[in-house]
Amino acid sequence: MASDVKVAPDLTGRKAKCDLCPSTEASSSTLAFYGYKPDQEFDGFYCGCKGWN
């Protein structure tokens, strides 16, 4: 029987770039609107640069 448990990716050494500006942070699933993009240089997230409303 196959398991449906997903293992979190190893984010060590990965960077995330804001989808709206050049801001970068260390990749983390706790970043706002974080998106893991394993086939790209950067993962995505939103840094708040355009506000939160």
Contacts in CASP RR format, 6 or more apart in sequence:
PFRMAT RR
TARGET T0000
AUTHOR 0000-0000-0000
METHOD contacts of the structure
MODEL  1
MASDVKVAPDLTGRKAKCDLCPSTEASSSTLAFYGYKPDQEFDGFYCGCK
GWN
8 29 0 8 1.000
9 36 0 8 1.000
9 38 0 8 1.000
11 26 0 8 1.000
11 27 0 8 1.000
11 28 0 8 1.000
11 29 0 8 1.000
11 36 0 8 1.000
11 43 0 8 1.000
13 26 0 8 1.000
13 27 0 8 1.000
14 26 0 8 1.000
14 27 0 8 1.000
14 42 0 8 1.000
14 43 0 8 1.000
15 24 0 8 1.000
15 25 0 8 1.000
15 26 0 8 1.000
15 27 0 8 1.000
15 41 0 8 1.000
15 42 0 8 1.000
15 43 0 8 1.000
16 24 0 8 1.000
16 25 0 8 1.000
16 26 0 8 1.000
16 27 0 8 1.000
16 28 0 8 1.000
16 31 0 8 1.000
16 34 0 8 1.000
16 35 0 8 1.000
16 42 0 8 1.000
16 43 0 8 1.000
16 44 0 8 1.000
16 45 0 8 1.000
17 23 0 8 1.000
17 24 0 8 1.000
17 42 0 8 1.000
17 43 0 8 1.000
17 44 0 8 1.000
17 45 0 8 1.000
18 24 0 8 1.000
18 44 0 8 1.000
18 45 0 8 1.000
18 46 0 8 1.000
18 47 0 8 1.000
18 48 0 8 1.000
18 49 0 8 1.000
19 33 0 8 1.000
19 44 0 8 1.000
19 45 0 8 1.000
19 46 0 8 1.000
20 46 0 8 1.000
20 47 0 8 1.000
20 49 0 8 1.000
20 50 0 8 1.000
21 47 0 8 1.000
21 49 0 8 1.000
23 47 0 8 1.000
23 49 0 8 1.000
24 42 0 8 1.000
25 31 0 8 1.000
25 45 0 8 1.000
25 47 0 8 1.000
27 34 0 8 1.000
27 36 0 8 1.000
27 43 0 8 1.000
28 34 0 8 1.000
29 36 0 8 1.000
31 44 0 8 1.000
31 45 0 8 1.000
31 46 0 8 1.000
32 45 0 8 1.000
32 46 0 8 1.000
32 47 0 8 1.000
32 48 0 8 1.000
33 44 0 8 1.000
33 45 0 8 1.000
33 46 0 8 1.000
34 43 0 8 1.000
34 44 0 8 1.000
34 45 0 8 1.000
35 43 0 8 1.000
35 44 0 8 1.000
35 45 0 8 1.000
36 43 0 8 1.000
37 43 0 8 1.000
37 44 0 8 1.000
END
